[in-house]
């Protein structure tokens, strides 16, 4: 069962046993004085083992004074001029344990690999439409054993497609072979580049890089000043994709997200567009 996305007071959160955490996704300024107590009460109620909060950096002191740890910072995420911070609290010692050497080694490979521009394949690129949803679900199921958001559900894809998420695909003739999306925050002119999925038989062709290039071309149309992603730390290919595209490393969210069958650490990358 997927974690729930709902409002706590005026702020948007995601929580559930799937990722075994509370994720404060959007802090409403009206909740600054109360949100920490609210999310901690929720975490204790359901015995979650991590709290993660993405907040404007001007509110850092609230979390620092409550003994949270800062795991990542994105400069200019809000309107191109206000930074964002990712603060966390671990409620279980086991949740804090991670293979730090492996995470650093994979990051080093991504940062120091050859970033020379290579020619990219030519496949048909376009925005997806509601009629594509069955094919999208089929592709996602081939790529991910599990995912932090309900991308295997038709109702979720349709609802998000009609609101603030722009899904894009690559087609080999009539066959959908790769997907990605832009999750837009129009109020603050930023976007998360996310949901990258490539069919196994088409990997090794830099299709994620091709999708990212196409999506960045939408920056004027969608009024995006800052783009970011939260990529699996053990996916050298995805981290290389963002490093190659001029994204800067912002930090690692350790043991953060349930994806492909286990809870994984995630690297944060950002770029001013």
C-alpha positions as CSV (number, residue, x, y, z in Angstrom):
1,X,0.0,0.0,0.0
2,X,1.4,3.4,-0.9
3,X,2.0,6.2,1.6
4,X,-0.7,8.8,1.9
5,X,-0.4,12.4,0.7
6,X,-2.5,14.8,2.8
7,X,-2.6,18.1,4.6
8,X,-1.5,18.4,8.2
9,X,-2.9,21.7,9.4
10,X,-2.1,23.8,6.3
11,X,1.0,22.0,5.2
12,X,1.4,19.1,2.7
13,X,2.9,15.9,3.9
14,X,3.4,12.3,2.8
15,X,3.5,9.5,5.4
16,X,3.1,5.8,5.7
17,X,4.8,2.5,6.4
18,X,5.9,2.0,2.8
19,X,8.8,4.4,3.3
20,X,8.3,4.3,7.1
21,X,8.6,8.1,7.4
22,X,6.8,11.4,7.5
23,X,7.8,13.7,4.6
24,X,7.0,17.4,5.0
25,X,6.7,18.3,1.3
26,X,5.4,21.9,1.5
27,X,5.5,24.0,4.7
28,X,2.8,26.6,5.0
29,X,4.2,29.6,6.9
30,X,1.1,29.6,9.1
31,X,2.3,26.3,10.6
32,X,5.9,27.3,11.4
33,X,5.4,27.4,15.2
34,X,3.4,24.1,15.4
35,X,4.5,21.8,12.5
36,X,7.4,20.1,14.2
37,X,5.2,19.0,17.1
38,X,2.5,17.9,14.7
39,X,4.8,15.8,12.5
40,X,6.6,14.3,15.5
41,X,3.3,13.3,17.1
42,X,2.3,11.6,13.8
43,X,5.6,9.8,13.6
44,X,5.3,8.5,17.1
45,X,1.7,7.5,16.6
46,X,2.6,5.2,13.7
47,X,6.1,4.3,14.9
48,X,7.8,5.7,11.8
49,X,11.6,5.7,11.9
50,X,12.4,8.9,10.0
51,X,11.1,12.4,9.5
52,X,12.3,14.4,6.5
53,X,11.3,18.1,5.8
54,X,11.8,20.2,2.7
55,X,11.5,23.8,3.8
56,X,12.5,27.4,2.8
57,X,15.9,27.9,4.4
58,X,14.6,31.0,6.3
59,X,12.9,28.6,8.6
60,X,16.0,26.5,9.3
61,X,16.3,27.7,12.9
62,X,13.0,26.0,13.9
63,X,14.4,22.6,12.9
64,X,17.9,23.2,14.1
65,X,16.7,24.1,17.5
66,X,14.7,20.8,17.6
67,X,17.8,18.7,16.9
68,X,17.2,18.0,13.3
69,X,20.1,17.3,10.9
70,X,20.4,19.1,7.6
71,X,21.0,16.6,4.7
72,X,20.8,18.8,1.6
73,X,20.5,22.4,0.4
74,X,19.1,23.6,-2.9
75,X,20.1,27.3,-3.7
76,X,17.4,29.4,-5.2
77,X,14.7,26.7,-5.3
78,X,11.9,29.1,-4.4
79,X,11.5,31.8,-7.1
80,X,15.1,31.5,-8.1
81,X,16.3,33.5,-5.1
82,X,15.4,31.6,-1.9
83,X,17.2,28.4,-0.8
84,X,15.5,25.2,0.3
85,X,16.8,22.9,3.1
86,X,16.2,19.2,3.7
87,X,16.1,18.5,7.5
88,X,15.8,15.1,9.0
89,X,15.4,13.3,12.3
90,X,16.0,9.6,12.8
91,X,13.8,7.9,15.3
92,X,15.5,4.6,15.2
93,X,19.3,3.9,15.3
94,X,19.0,1.3,12.6
95,X,17.5,3.8,10.2
96,X,20.7,5.9,10.5
97,X,23.0,3.1,9.4
98,X,24.0,3.3,5.7
99,X,26.8,2.1,3.5
100,X,28.5,5.5,3.4
101,X,31.5,4.3,1.5
102,X,29.4,2.8,-1.3
103,X,27.3,5.9,-1.5
104,X,30.4,8.1,-1.8
105,X,32.1,5.8,-4.3
106,X,29.1,5.8,-6.6
107,X,28.9,9.6,-6.3
108,X,32.6,10.0,-7.1
109,X,32.1,8.0,-10.3
110,X,29.2,10.2,-11.4
111,X,31.1,13.4,-10.6
112,X,34.3,12.4,-12.2
113,X,33.2,10.4,-15.2
114,X,33.8,11.6,-18.8
115,X,31.2,14.3,-19.4
116,X,32.0,14.8,-23.1
117,X,29.0,15.5,-25.2
118,X,27.9,12.4,-27.2
119,X,25.3,12.2,-30.0
120,X,22.0,11.0,-28.7
121,X,19.6,8.6,-30.4
122,X,16.6,9.9,-32.3
123,X,13.3,8.6,-30.9
124,X,9.9,10.3,-31.0
125,X,9.4,12.6,-28.0
126,X,6.1,14.0,-26.8
127,X,3.9,14.8,-23.8
128,X,1.8,11.8,-22.7
129,X,-2.0,12.0,-22.8
130,X,-4.7,10.1,-20.8
131,X,-4.9,7.5,-23.5
132,X,-1.2,6.6,-22.8
133,X,-1.8,5.7,-19.2
134,X,-2.1,1.9,-19.7
135,X,1.2,1.9,-21.5
136,X,2.8,4.1,-18.9
137,X,1.7,1.7,-16.1
138,X,3.0,-1.3,-18.0
139,X,6.4,0.4,-18.5
140,X,6.6,1.5,-14.8
141,X,5.8,-2.1,-13.7
142,X,8.7,-3.5,-15.8
143,X,11.1,-1.0,-14.3
144,X,10.2,-0.6,-10.6
145,X,9.3,-3.3,-8.1
146,X,7.9,-0.6,-5.8
147,X,7.8,3.2,-5.9
148,X,7.2,6.0,-3.4
149,X,4.2,7.4,-5.2
150,X,1.3,5.3,-6.7
151,X,2.5,5.4,-10.3
152,X,1.0,2.0,-10.9
153,X,-2.6,3.4,-10.4
154,X,-4.5,4.9,-13.3
155,X,-6.4,7.3,-11.1
156,X,-3.2,8.8,-9.7
157,X,-1.6,9.2,-13.1
158,X,-4.7,10.9,-14.5
159,X,-5.2,13.2,-11.5
160,X,-1.5,14.3,-11.6
161,X,-1.5,14.6,-15.4
162,X,-4.4,17.0,-15.2
163,X,-2.9,19.1,-12.5
164,X,0.8,19.9,-11.9
165,X,2.7,17.0,-13.4
166,X,3.9,16.9,-17.0
167,X,4.7,13.4,-18.2
168,X,6.9,12.8,-21.3
169,X,7.7,9.7,-23.3
170,X,10.0,8.4,-26.0
171,X,8.5,6.1,-28.6
172,X,10.2,3.6,-30.9
173,X,7.5,3.7,-33.6
174,X,4.4,2.7,-31.7
175,X,6.2,1.4,-28.6
176,X,6.6,3.5,-25.5
177,X,10.2,2.8,-24.4
178,X,11.0,5.5,-21.8
179,X,9.2,8.0,-19.4
180,X,10.0,10.9,-17.2
181,X,8.1,13.8,-15.7
182,X,8.2,17.4,-14.5
183,X,6.5,17.9,-11.2
184,X,5.9,21.7,-11.3
185,X,5.6,24.1,-8.4
186,X,4.2,27.0,-10.3
187,X,3.9,29.2,-7.2
188,X,7.7,29.2,-6.8
189,X,8.9,28.6,-10.4
190,X,10.7,25.3,-9.7
191,X,10.3,21.8,-10.9
192,X,11.4,18.3,-9.9
193,X,12.7,16.2,-12.8
194,X,11.6,12.8,-11.8
195,X,10.0,9.4,-12.6
196,X,12.7,8.4,-15.1
197,X,12.0,4.9,-16.4
198,X,13.6,3.1,-19.4
199,X,12.7,-0.4,-20.7
200,X,15.6,-2.8,-19.9
201,X,16.2,-3.7,-23.6
202,X,16.7,0.0,-24.4
203,X,19.2,0.9,-21.7
204,X,22.7,2.0,-22.5
205,X,21.5,4.6,-25.1
206,X,21.4,7.6,-22.8
207,X,17.6,7.8,-23.0
208,X,17.3,9.4,-19.6
209,X,19.7,12.1,-20.8
210,X,17.7,12.6,-23.9
211,X,14.5,13.0,-21.9
212,X,16.2,15.4,-19.5
213,X,17.4,17.6,-22.4
214,X,13.9,17.7,-23.9
215,X,12.3,18.5,-20.6
216,X,14.8,21.4,-20.0
217,X,13.6,22.9,-23.3
218,X,10.2,23.4,-21.5
219,X,11.7,25.9,-19.0
220,X,10.3,29.0,-20.7
221,X,6.9,27.5,-21.4
222,X,6.5,26.3,-17.8
223,X,8.4,29.3,-16.2
224,X,11.0,27.1,-14.4
225,X,13.9,28.9,-12.8
226,X,15.3,26.0,-10.8
227,X,15.2,22.3,-11.6
228,X,16.1,19.6,-9.2
229,X,15.9,15.8,-8.7
230,X,16.1,13.2,-6.0
231,X,18.0,10.3,-7.5
232,X,18.7,6.9,-6.1
233,X,22.3,7.0,-4.7
234,X,23.1,3.5,-6.0
235,X,22.0,4.4,-9.6
236,X,25.3,5.5,-11.1
237,X,23.6,6.0,-14.5
238,X,21.0,8.5,-13.2
239,X,23.5,10.4,-11.1
240,X,25.8,10.6,-14.2
241,X,22.9,11.8,-16.2
242,X,22.4,14.9,-14.0
243,X,26.2,15.5,-13.5
244,X,26.6,15.4,-17.3
245,X,23.7,17.9,-17.7
246,X,25.4,20.5,-15.4
247,X,23.4,19.8,-12.2
248,X,25.2,20.4,-8.9
249,X,25.2,17.9,-6.0
250,X,23.2,19.2,-3.1
251,X,23.5,16.4,-0.5
252,X,22.3,12.8,0.3
253,X,19.1,11.9,2.1
254,X,20.1,8.7,3.8
255,X,17.8,5.6,4.0
256,X,15.0,7.9,2.8
257,X,12.8,6.3,0.2
258,X,11.1,3.0,-0.5
259,X,11.8,2.2,-4.2
260,X,12.3,-1.1,-6.1
261,X,11.7,-3.2,-3.0
262,X,13.8,-1.5,-0.3
263,X,14.4,1.8,1.4
264,X,17.3,3.5,-0.3
265,X,19.4,6.6,0.1
266,X,18.8,9.4,-2.4
267,X,21.1,12.1,-3.9
268,X,19.8,15.6,-4.5
269,X,20.9,17.5,-7.6
270,X,19.9,21.0,-8.8
271,X,20.4,23.4,-11.7
272,X,19.4,27.0,-12.4
273,X,17.7,27.1,-15.8
